[in-house]
């Protein structure tokens, strides 16, 4: 399927990143004090001071330190998701199709994924460790087979590691500050050779927005394999993932 790389890179890889530190205590990013405002020079009475009409390029100083190296900044931000609950909303558009995917993750190993495809019934699955449930459309929940759960976990990126992710990211570059829904962020671009938890020869071009107040990824766009994926990531107000059946 042409969307395989984009879907797995954006949704599935992040599910793994959030669960990769389930055995370690979550450590909040180190905050960096905001730089003090520069003292304004006193204007001479004989010459007026010109007032700029546009905002400076860097309007907000990062609260969380971002690495100077773009690739390191990207990996650090993704690694900071470890052990944190989050919600991911993605839209995937390709030739002749459009798909919406909503995913929620609860540490250490619980995930809920809702897939909505035009002219098809909604599909939802819940996986908590070695247990899993699924439903299609208005049908009731059914227990997933053990081999299916294992496949979901593997495709969900539970197998890869940060070292492999580091190997798969190339051509990382800093674009500059840009807001996402009013949140100050830093925009990066990269090429990712990643598919189903393994490096691949086919590359996807990606953009990643990292929030300046938290150092966490909040938006990602991936183009590759004939599709465009746009993903928004939220960390507040995420409901815990619980079993749908007793």
C-alpha positions in Angstrom: 0.0 0.0 0.0 1.4 3.4 -1.0 0.7 5.0 2.3 2.6 2.4 4.3 5.7 4.4 5.0 3.8 7.6 5.9 1.3 5.9 8.1 3.9 3.8 10.0 6.4 6.7 10.3 3.8 9.1 11.7 1.4 7.1 13.7 3.0 3.8 14.6 6.6 5.1 15.2 5.3 7.6 17.7 3.3 4.9 19.5 6.6 3.1 20.0 8.4 6.2 21.1 5.8 6.8 23.8 6.2 3.3 25.1 9.9 2.8 24.8 10.6 4.0 28.3 7.9 2.1 30.1 10.6 0.7 32.4 12.1 4.0 33.4 10.8 7.0 35.2 9.5 9.9 33.1 11.9 12.8 33.3 10.6 16.3 32.3 12.7 18.3 29.9 15.2 20.7 31.5 13.8 24.2 31.3 16.0 27.0 30.3 15.3 30.5 31.8 14.0 33.0 29.3 16.6 35.5 28.3 16.1 38.9 29.9 14.8 41.7 27.7 17.5 43.8 26.2 17.7 47.3 27.6 16.4 49.8 25.1 18.8 52.7 24.3 17.6 56.2 25.1 16.6 58.0 21.9 18.2 61.4 21.2 15.8 64.3 21.4 17.0 65.6 18.0 16.4 62.3 16.1 13.2 60.2 16.3 13.6 56.4 16.7 12.3 54.3 13.9 9.8 51.7 15.1 9.8 48.4 13.2 6.5 47.5 11.6 7.1 43.7 11.6 7.7 41.2 14.4 11.2 39.8 14.7 11.9 36.4 13.2 12.5 34.9 16.6 9.7 36.3 18.6 9.7 33.8 21.5 12.8 32.4 23.2 12.6 28.6 23.7 11.7 27.5 27.2 13.2 24.1 26.6 16.7 24.1 25.1 16.8 22.7 21.5 20.0 21.2 20.2 22.0 23.2 17.7 22.3 20.1 15.4 18.9 19.7 13.7 19.0 15.9 13.7 19.8 15.8 17.4 17.0 18.3 18.1 14.5 16.0 16.2 15.6 12.8 18.0 15.6 14.6 21.4 12.0 15.8 20.8 10.8 12.4 19.7 12.5 10.8 22.7 10.9 13.3 25.0 7.5 11.7 24.1 8.6 8.5 26.0 6.3 7.6 28.8 3.8 10.4 28.1 0.1 10.0 27.2 -0.8 11.6 23.9 -3.4 11.9 21.2 -2.6 11.9 17.5 -4.9 13.1 14.8 -3.8 12.3 11.3 -5.2 12.8 7.8 -3.7 10.8 5.0 -4.5 11.8 1.4 -3.4 9.8 -1.6 -4.5 9.0 -5.1 -8.2 8.2 -4.9 -8.5 8.0 -1.1 -8.6 9.9 2.1 -8.1 8.4 5.6 -8.4 9.8 9.1 -6.7 8.1 12.0 -7.0 9.1 15.6 -4.7 7.4 18.0 -4.4 7.6 21.8 -1.5 6.2 23.9 -1.5 5.5 27.6 1.8 4.4 29.2 3.2 1.9 29.4 1.7 -0.2 26.6 -2.0 0.8 25.9 -3.2 2.2 22.6 -6.5 2.9 20.9 -6.6 3.5 17.1 -9.7 4.6 15.2 -9.4 4.5 11.4 -12.0 6.2 9.2 -12.0 5.7 5.4 -14.5 7.2 3.0 -17.3 4.7 2.0 -16.0 2.2 4.5 -17.1 1.4 8.1 -15.0 2.8 10.9 -12.5 0.4 12.3 -11.3 0.7 15.9 -8.9 -1.4 17.9 -7.6 -1.3 21.5 -4.3 -3.0 22.4 -3.1 -3.2 26.0 0.0 -5.2 26.2 -0.8 -8.8 25.1 -4.5 -8.2 25.0 -6.5 -6.7 22.2 -10.0 -5.9 21.0 -11.5 -4.7 17.7 -14.8 -3.6 16.2 -16.0 -2.6 12.7 -18.8 -0.1 12.3 -21.7 -0.7 14.5 -20.7 -4.3 15.4 -19.8 -5.1 18.9 -16.3 -5.6 20.3 -14.5 -8.9 19.7 -11.3 -10.2 21.2 -8.3 -10.1 18.8 -6.3 -13.2 18.2 -2.9 -13.4 19.9 -1.1 -13.5 16.5 -2.9 -10.4 15.4 -2.0 -8.6 18.6 1.6 -9.5 18.1 1.5 -8.2 14.6 -0.1 -5.0 15.7 2.6 -4.5 18.3 5.3 -5.2 15.8 3.9 -3.0 13.1 3.2 -0.4 15.9 6.8 0.1 16.3 7.3 -1.8 19.5 10.3 -3.5 18.0 12.5 -0.6 16.7 14.7 1.5 18.9 16.1 5.1 18.9 19.3 3.9 17.4 17.4 2.6 14.3 15.4 5.8 14.1 18.6 7.8 14.2 20.0 5.7 11.4 16.8 6.2 9.3 16.8 10.0 9.5 18.9 11.9 7.0 19.2 15.4 5.6 17.8 17.0 8.8 17.6 20.8 8.6 16.3 23.7 10.6 13.8 25.9 8.8 13.0 28.4 11.6 10.3 29.5 14.0 6.6 29.0 13.0 3.4 28.9 15.0 1.0 25.9 15.0 -2.5 26.9 16.1 -1.1 29.8 18.1 1.7 27.7 19.7 5.3 28.9 19.1 7.3 26.1 17.5 10.5 25.4 15.6 10.1 23.8 12.2 12.5 21.1 11.0 12.7 19.1 7.8 14.2 15.7 7.2 14.2 12.6 5.0 13.3 9.3 6.6 14.2 5.9 5.4 11.8 4.0 7.6 9.1 1.4 7.1 7.4 -1.0 9.5 10.2 -0.7 12.1 13.0 -1.4 9.6 15.1 0.8 7.4 14.0 1.0 3.8 15.4 2.2 0.5 12.4 4.4 -0.2 12.5 7.8 1.4 9.8 10.1 2.8 10.1 13.8 3.1 9.0 15.1 6.5 8.4 18.3 8.4 8.4 18.3 12.1 7.2 21.2 14.4 8.6 21.2 17.9 6.9 23.3 20.6 9.2 25.8 22.2 7.5 25.7 25.5 7.7 21.9 26.0 10.3 20.6 23.5 7.7 18.1 22.2 6.6 17.4 18.7 3.1 18.9 18.0 2.8 18.6 14.2 4.3 16.5 11.5 3.8 16.3 7.7 5.1 13.4 5.7 5.2 13.1 1.9 6.1 9.8 0.4 4.8 6.8 -1.5 2.2 8.9 -3.3 0.5 10.2 -0.1 0.5 13.2 2.2 0.1 12.7 5.9 -0.7 15.6 8.2 -0.6 14.8 11.9 -1.4 16.9 15.0 -0.2 15.7 18.4 -1.8 16.6 21.8 -0.6 15.9 25.3 -3.3 17.4 27.4 -6.7 16.0 28.2 -5.9 12.5 26.9 -8.3 9.9 28.3 -6.7 6.7 29.6 -7.0 3.7 27.3 -9.0 1.0 29.0 -10.3 -2.4 28.0 -13.7 -2.2 26.1 -14.7 -5.6 27.4 -14.4 -7.0 31.0 
